[in-house]
Amino acid sequence: MGVAEDFAPSFVKKPQLHQEDDGNRLIFECQLLSSPKPDIEWFRSDNKVVEDVRTKFKIQPVGENKYTVVLELDDVVETDAGLYKVKAKNKSGEVSASINLNFTPADEPKEKQIDGFAPTFAKKPAIRQEEDGKRLLFECRVNADPIPAIIWFHNGAAVKESERHKITVDKDVHSYFATLEILNVTVEDAGKYKVNAKNELGESNATISLNFDSASDANGFAPSFIEKPRIIPNESGTLITMKCKCKAKPEPTVTWYRGQDLVEKSKKIKINTTVIAEDTYELTLEIKDPGATDGGTYRCNVKNEYGESNANLNLNIEAEPEPEGEGPTFIEKPRIVSENNGKLVIMECKVKADPKPDVIWFRNGEVIKESNKIKTFIEQRGDQYYIKLELLDPQLEDSGLYKCNIKNTLGELNANLTLNIEIVPVIKDKPKKKKK
């Protein structure tokens, strides 16, 4: 059985929002893995977003099967608020994700934002035989969040549980190992099988065929895998071993792939085939000092004159997890307000941030310290913060460029406010009359 090299889109980075040009331009950006290149659509609420003078779409390749997807929105107005959704689709499936753009709490969309990702196949369906072929197991691994509904089909008809058919799904965080088990196999069980995985963010399909016509006689038989492929790290994490077991006669030729690339022996990689019983082989690939760049889908191909088979192993070597939350963004433009006939000046900003930001005020490049004359405040309202500086009895020397620096672990904002104090001259003495 061959393994399809195309795969459905999946998010490497979920949509993120940042501002430019003092908030007049908004940029929504995400990254995807997809083969072939996906078709991209953007939506605001349920309405499809179209390109115009203010709205631009971009999709840029940034590596093998990796794309950066961008929506730019210029001359932003309050009516641009809402729930934005990006949908990526190719022939293998689709994925979508959403992000809220709110200027005020009243802009909170009625439609619920769904976080997560559409199903993708980390391991395509493979067939495993047990009990001399009387018991068959179709197995695949699906990554998805939220939990997907998984349905198996045989020649277009949904497979239902029965005494002969058992369907199981084992969960491991956001990964699901789906199995279709067929007992007392008959010739009628041959045909095309499809597995469909679907959740609120999209769906993906994979197919595999079951044939009983493969060449087999007393002199030999095609290779078949007899155990689930395994990935075994050592305790220190300095060595990872991928291990498969297969039966074949005569001994098969073994080839390992990572994605579409052939894996070859090196100082870092060892490949071995060991006879462990009659016509039974243990196949291993060892990776020394594995790093993030070694991650991906590996395929073990075994082949002899009677046929071939493939086993997939998905190696995830995760870098540091991305922190949750969002960097500061302005809800309203910063402003200066004068009260009490000019005896009180208030500089204020309203931002959204998670986690809570640190705030530092500057005047003409120097940090402002609180005093009897100057007070600073930060008030939290949910994930929104009201930030202000109060200046009592402002004088001419209080004029200048004020900067509010707002920063958390996920981003930073600066608000520049120019304060001009004009003092009206007061003449205390009346002019004296000139003597005649």
C-alpha positions as CSV (number, residue, x, y, z in Angstrom):
1,M,0.0,0.0,0.0
2,G,1.3,3.4,-0.9
3,V,1.0,6.5,1.4
4,A,-0.5,9.7,0.1
5,E,1.8,12.7,0.3
6,D,-0.9,15.3,0.3
7,F,-2.4,16.4,3.7
8,A,-5.1,18.8,5.0
9,P,-4.1,22.3,6.2
10,S,-3.3,22.7,9.9
11,F,-2.3,25.7,12.0
12,V,1.3,26.2,13.0
13,K,0.4,29.6,14.5
14,K,-3.2,30.6,15.3
15,P,-4.4,34.0,14.1
16,Q,-2.9,36.9,15.9
17,L,-3.7,40.6,15.7
18,H,-1.4,43.6,15.8
19,Q,-1.6,47.3,15.1
20,E,0.4,49.7,13.0
21,D,0.2,53.3,12.1
22,D,-1.2,54.3,15.6
23,G,-4.0,51.8,15.3
24,N,-5.1,52.9,11.9
25,R,-3.9,49.6,10.3
26,L,-4.8,46.2,11.7
27,I,-3.0,43.0,10.6
28,F,-4.4,39.5,11.2
29,E,-1.7,36.9,10.7
30,C,-1.4,33.1,11.0
31,Q,0.8,30.3,9.7
32,L,-0.3,27.0,8.1
33,L,1.1,23.6,7.0
34,S,-0.7,22.3,3.8
35,S,-0.1,20.2,0.8
36,P,-1.1,21.2,-1.8
37,K,-1.2,25.0,-1.2
38,P,-4.6,25.9,0.4
39,D,-7.4,28.2,-0.8
40,I,-7.9,30.9,1.8
41,E,-11.1,32.7,2.7
42,W,-11.7,35.3,5.4
43,F,-15.1,36.0,7.1
44,R,-16.4,38.7,9.4
45,S,-19.2,37.1,11.4
46,D,-21.0,35.1,8.6
47,N,-20.0,37.5,5.8
48,K,-17.2,36.8,3.4
49,V,-14.5,39.5,3.4
50,V,-13.6,40.7,-0.1
51,E,-10.5,42.7,-1.1
52,D,-10.9,46.4,-1.8
53,V,-9.0,49.6,-1.2
54,R,-8.9,49.1,2.6
55,T,-8.6,45.3,2.6
56,K,-5.7,43.3,1.4
57,F,-5.0,39.5,1.4
58,K,-1.6,37.8,1.3
59,I,-0.4,34.2,1.3
60,Q,3.4,33.8,1.4
61,P,5.3,30.5,1.3
62,V,7.9,30.4,4.1
63,G,9.2,26.8,3.8
64,E,8.3,23.4,2.6
65,N,4.5,23.2,2.6
66,K,4.4,26.2,5.1
67,Y,2.5,29.4,4.5
68,T,2.0,32.8,6.2
69,V,-1.5,34.1,5.7
70,V,-2.3,37.8,6.2
71,L,-5.3,40.1,6.2
72,E,-4.5,43.8,6.3
73,L,-7.2,46.3,7.2
74,D,-6.4,50.0,6.6
75,D,-8.2,53.2,7.9
76,V,-9.8,51.2,10.7
77,V,-13.2,52.3,12.0
78,E,-15.3,51.1,14.9
79,T,-17.7,49.2,12.6
80,D,-14.8,46.9,11.7
81,A,-15.3,45.2,15.1
82,G,-16.5,41.6,15.1
83,L,-15.5,38.0,15.0
84,Y,-13.0,37.3,12.1
85,K,-12.5,33.8,10.8
86,V,-9.9,32.4,8.4
87,K,-10.7,29.2,6.5
88,A,-8.0,27.2,4.7
89,K,-9.0,24.3,2.4
90,N,-7.5,21.8,0.0
91,K,-8.6,18.5,-1.4
92,S,-7.6,16.6,1.8
93,G,-9.6,18.7,4.2
94,E,-10.1,22.1,5.8
95,V,-9.2,24.1,8.9
96,S,-10.5,27.3,10.4
97,A,-9.8,29.5,13.3
98,S,-11.3,32.8,14.6
99,I,-10.2,35.9,16.5
100,N,-12.2,38.8,18.0
101,L,-11.7,42.4,17.2
102,N,-13.3,44.5,19.9
103,F,-13.1,48.3,20.4
104,T,-15.6,48.4,23.3
105,P,-17.4,45.7,25.3
106,A,-20.5,46.4,23.2
107,D,-18.7,45.1,20.2
108,E,-18.5,41.6,21.7
109,P,-19.9,39.3,18.9
110,K,-22.9,37.2,19.5
111,E,-21.2,34.3,17.7
112,K,-19.0,32.3,20.0
113,Q,-15.3,32.2,19.2
114,I,-14.1,28.6,18.8
115,D,-10.5,27.9,19.7
116,G,-8.7,24.8,18.5
117,F,-8.0,23.2,15.1
118,A,-9.7,21.0,12.6
119,P,-8.8,17.3,12.4
120,T,-5.7,16.2,10.5
121,F,-4.2,12.7,10.1
122,A,-1.0,12.3,12.0
123,K,-1.0,8.7,10.9
124,K,-2.9,7.6,7.8
125,P,-5.0,4.4,8.0
126,A,-2.9,1.2,8.0
127,I,-4.2,-2.5,8.1
128,R,-2.9,-5.0,10.6
129,Q,-3.6,-8.7,10.5
130,E,-4.0,-11.0,13.5
131,E,-5.0,-14.6,14.1
132,D,-3.8,-15.7,10.6
133,G,-5.9,-13.0,8.9
134,K,-9.2,-13.8,10.6
135,R,-9.0,-10.6,12.5
136,L,-8.2,-7.2,10.8
137,L,-7.5,-3.9,12.4
138,F,-7.7,-0.6,10.5
139,E,-5.8,2.0,12.5
140,C,-5.1,5.7,12.2
141,R,-4.2,8.7,14.4
142,V,-6.0,12.0,14.2
143,N,-5.0,15.3,15.8
144,A,-8.0,17.6,16.6
145,D,-9.4,20.1,19.1
146,P,-12.2,20.1,20.0
147,I,-12.8,16.3,20.0
148,P,-13.8,15.0,16.5
149,A,-16.6,12.7,15.5
150,I,-15.0,9.8,13.7
151,I,-17.0,7.7,11.2
152,W,-15.7,4.7,9.1
153,F,-17.2,3.8,5.7
154,H,-17.0,0.7,3.6
155,N,-17.7,1.2,-0.1
156,G,-19.5,4.4,0.7
157,A,-21.8,3.0,3.5
158,A,-21.2,3.9,7.2
159,V,-19.8,1.0,9.2
160,K,-21.9,0.3,12.3
161,E,-20.9,-1.5,15.5
162,S,-21.9,-5.2,15.5
163,E,-20.7,-8.6,16.7
164,R,-18.1,-8.5,13.9
165,H,-17.3,-4.8,13.8
166,K,-15.8,-2.9,16.8
167,I,-15.0,0.8,16.7
168,T,-12.8,2.4,19.3
169,V,-11.2,5.9,19.8
170,D,-8.5,6.3,22.4
171,K,-7.7,9.9,23.5
172,D,-4.2,11.3,24.2
173,V,-4.5,15.1,24.9
174,H,-5.5,16.4,21.4
175,S,-4.5,13.2,19.6
176,Y,-7.0,10.3,19.0
177,F,-6.1,6.7,18.0
178,A,-9.0,5.4,16.0
179,T,-9.4,1.7,15.3
180,L,-11.9,-0.3,13.2
181,E,-11.7,-4.0,14.1
182,I,-13.3,-6.7,11.9
183,L,-13.7,-10.3,13.3
184,N,-14.2,-13.5,11.2
185,V,-13.0,-11.8,8.0
186,T,-14.7,-12.8,4.8
187,V,-14.2,-12.1,1.1
188,E,-17.2,-9.6,1.3
189,D,-15.1,-7.4,3.6
190,A,-12.8,-6.4,0.7
191,G,-13.2,-3.0,-0.8
192,K,-12.5,0.7,-0.2
193,Y,-12.5,2.0,3.4
194,K,-12.7,5.6,4.3
195,V,-12.4,7.3,7.7
196,N,-13.9,10.8,8.3
197,A,-12.9,13.0,11.2
198,K,-14.9,16.1,11.8
199,N,-15.4,18.9,14.4
200,E,-16.7,22.5,14.5
201,L,-13.5,23.8,12.8
202,G,-13.3,21.4,9.8
203,E,-13.0,17.9,8.6
204,S,-10.5,15.5,7.0
205,N,-10.8,12.2,5.2
206,A,-8.4,9.3,4.5
207,T,-8.9,6.1,2.5
208,I,-7.4,2.6,2.3
209,S,-8.2,-0.4,0.3
210,L,-8.5,-4.0,1.5
211,N,-7.7,-6.6,-1.2
212,F,-7.4,-10.4,-0.9
213,D,-5.7,-10.7,-4.3
214,S,-2.1,-10.0,-3.3
215,A,0.4,-12.6,-4.5
216,S,1.1,-15.3,-1.9
217,D,2.2,-18.9,-2.3
218,A,4.3,-21.5,-0.6
219,N,7.4,-19.8,-1.8
220,G,6.7,-16.4,-0.2
221,F,4.3,-13.6,0.8
222,A,4.1,-9.9,0.8
223,P,5.3,-7.9,3.9
224,S,2.8,-7.0,6.6
225,F,3.2,-5.2,9.9
226,I,2.3,-7.3,13.0
227,E,2.6,-4.7,15.7
228,K,1.9,-1.0,16.1
229,P,4.9,1.0,15.2
230,R,6.5,2.6,18.4
231,I,8.7,5.6,19.2
232,I,10.9,4.9,22.2
233,P,13.0,7.7,23.8
234,N,15.7,6.9,26.3
235,E,15.5,8.4,29.8
236,S,17.8,11.4,29.1
237,G,16.2,12.2,25.7
238,T,19.5,11.9,23.9
239,L,18.3,9.0,21.7
240,I,15.0,8.2,20.0
241,T,14.3,4.7,18.5
242,M,11.5,4.1,16.0
243,K,10.6,0.4,16.0
244,C,8.4,-1.7,13.7
245,K,7.9,-5.5,13.4
246,C,6.8,-7.2,10.1
247,K,6.4,-10.6,8.6
248,A,7.7,-11.2,5.0
249,K,9.1,-13.9,2.8
250,P,11.6,-13.5,1.3
251,E,13.3,-10.8,3.5
252,P,12.1,-7.4,2.5
253,T,14.0,-4.3,1.4
254,V,13.5,-1.6,4.1
255,T,13.5,2.1,3.3
256,W,12.8,4.9,5.7
257,Y,11.4,8.3,4.7
258,R,10.8,11.6,6.6
259,G,8.0,13.3,4.7
260,Q,9.1,12.9,1.1
261,D,12.8,12.7,1.8
262,L,14.8,9.5,2.0
263,V,16.4,8.9,5.4
264,E,20.0,7.7,5.1
265,K,22.5,6.4,7.7
266,S,24.9,9.0,9.2
267,K,26.7,9.7,12.5
268,K,23.4,10.9,13.8
269,I,21.1,8.2,12.3
270,K,21.4,4.4,12.6
271,I,19.1,2.0,10.6
272,N,18.9,-1.7,11.4
273,T,17.0,-4.8,10.3
274,T,17.1,-7.8,12.7
275,V,15.7,-11.3,12.2
276,I,13.8,-12.2,15.4
277,A,11.9,-15.3,14.2
278,E,11.2,-17.2,11.0
279,D,10.1,-14.7,8.4
280,T,9.8,-12.1,11.1
281,Y,11.8,-8.9,11.3
282,E,12.4,-6.0,13.7
283,L,13.1,-2.7,11.9
284,T,14.7,0.2,13.8
285,L,15.7,3.8,13.1
286,E,17.7,5.5,15.8
287,I,18.2,9.3,16.0
288,K,21.0,10.6,18.2
289,D,20.6,13.9,20.1
290,P,17.2,14.7,18.5
291,G,16.1,18.3,18.0
292,A,13.0,20.1,16.8
293,T,14.2,19.9,13.2
294,D,14.0,16.1,13.4
295,G,10.2,16.1,14.0
296,G,7.8,15.1,11.3
297,T,6.1,12.1,9.8
298,Y,8.4,9.1,9.3
299,R,7.4,6.2,7.0
300,C,8.9,2.7,7.0
301,N,8.5,1.1,3.6
302,V,9.0,-2.7,3.4
303,K,9.0,-4.4,0.0
304,N,9.7,-7.8,-1.6
305,E,8.7,-9.4,-4.9
306,Y,5.2,-10.2,-3.6
307,G,4.3,-6.7,-2.5
308,E,4.9,-3.9,-0.1
309,S,3.6,-2.2,3.0
310,N,4.1,1.0,4.9
311,A,4.1,2.1,8.5
312,N,3.8,5.8,9.6
313,L,5.3,7.2,12.8
314,N,4.6,10.8,13.9
315,L,7.6,12.3,15.8
316,N,6.7,15.5,17.7
317,I,9.7,17.2,19.4
318,E,8.1,20.3,20.8
319,A,10.0,23.5,21.4
320,E,9.0,25.7,24.4
321,P,5.2,26.1,24.3
322,E,3.9,29.5,23.2
323,P,2.5,31.5,26.2
324,E,-1.2,31.9,26.4
325,G,-2.9,35.4,26.4
326,E,-2.4,38.5,24.2
327,G,-0.2,41.6,24.1
328,P,-1.7,45.0,24.9
329,T,-3.9,46.6,22.3
330,F,-5.7,50.0,22.5
331,I,-9.5,49.9,22.9
332,E,-9.7,53.7,22.6
333,K,-7.2,56.2,21.4
334,P,-5.2,57.8,24.3
335,R,-6.3,61.3,25.2
336,I,-5.7,64.3,27.4
337,V,-8.7,65.7,29.4
338,S,-8.7,69.0,31.4
339,E,-11.0,69.4,34.4
340,N,-11.7,71.9,37.2
341,N,-11.1,74.9,35.0
342,G,-7.6,73.7,34.0
343,K,-6.5,72.9,37.6
344,L,-6.4,69.1,36.8
345,V,-5.1,67.4,33.7
346,I,-5.8,63.7,33.1
347,M,-4.0,61.6,30.5
348,E,-5.7,58.3,29.9
349,C,-5.5,55.1,27.9
350,K,-7.8,52.1,27.7
351,V,-6.2,48.8,26.6
352,K,-6.9,45.1,26.5
353,A,-4.2,42.7,27.6
354,D,-3.6,39.3,29.2
355,P,-1.7,38.9,31.4
356,K,-1.9,42.3,33.3
357,P,0.6,44.8,31.8
358,D,3.3,46.8,33.5
359,V,2.9,50.6,33.0
360,I,5.6,53.2,33.0
361,W,5.1,57.0,32.3
362,F,7.8,59.2,30.9
363,R,8.1,63.0,30.3
364,N,10.6,64.1,27.8
365,G,12.3,60.7,28.0
366,E,12.6,60.6,31.8
367,V,10.6,58.3,34.1
368,I,7.9,60.1,36.0
369,K,7.8,59.5,39.8
370,E,4.7,60.0,41.8
371,S,4.4,63.0,44.1
372,N,1.8,65.3,45.6
373,K,1.4,66.8,42.2
374,I,1.4,63.6,40.0
375,K,-0.6,60.4,40.6
376,T,-0.8,57.4,38.3
377,F,-3.5,54.7,38.3
378,I,-4.3,51.4,36.6
379,E,-7.8,49.9,37.1
380,Q,-8.7,46.4,35.9
381,R,-12.1,45.6,34.3
382,G,-12.0,42.0,33.2
383,D,-9.2,41.7,30.6
384,Q,-9.4,45.5,30.0
385,Y,-7.3,48.1,31.9
386,Y,-8.0,51.9,32.4
387,I,-4.7,53.6,32.8
388,K,-4.3,57.3,33.7
389,L,-2.0,60.0,35.0
390,E,-3.3,62.9,37.0
391,L,-1.4,66.2,37.0
392,L,-2.6,68.8,39.7
393,D,-2.2,72.5,39.2
394,P,-0.3,72.2,35.9
395,Q,2.3,74.9,35.2
396,L,4.3,76.0,32.1
397,E,7.2,73.7,33.1
398,D,4.9,70.7,33.0
399,S,4.5,71.0,29.2
400,G,6.3,68.4,27.1
401,L,6.0,65.0,25.4
402,Y,4.5,62.4,27.7
403,K,4.8,58.7,26.9
404,C,2.9,55.8,28.4
405,N,4.7,52.5,28.0
406,I,2.4,49.4,28.4
407,K,4.0,46.0,28.4
408,N,3.4,42.4,29.2
409,T,5.2,39.1,28.3
410,L,3.3,39.0,24.9
411,G,3.7,42.5,23.6
412,E,4.3,46.2,24.1
413,L,2.4,49.5,23.4
414,N,3.5,53.1,23.6
415,A,1.1,56.1,23.7
416,N,2.6,59.6,23.0
417,L,0.7,62.6,24.4
418,T,1.9,66.2,24.0
419,L,0.9,68.6,26.7
420,N,1.0,72.3,26.0
421,I,0.3,74.6,29.1
422,E,-0.4,78.2,28.3
423,I,-0.3,80.6,31.2
424,V,-2.3,83.8,30.8
425,P,-0.3,86.7,32.2
426,V,-1.8,88.5,35.2
427,I,-1.0,92.3,35.8
428,K,-1.4,93.0,39.5
429,D,-0.7,96.8,39.5
430,K,-2.7,99.3,37.7
431,P,-0.8,101.6,35.4
432,K,0.0,104.9,36.9
433,K,-1.3,108.1,35.4
434,K,1.3,110.2,33.7
435,K,1.9,113.6,35.3
436,K,1.0,116.6,33.2
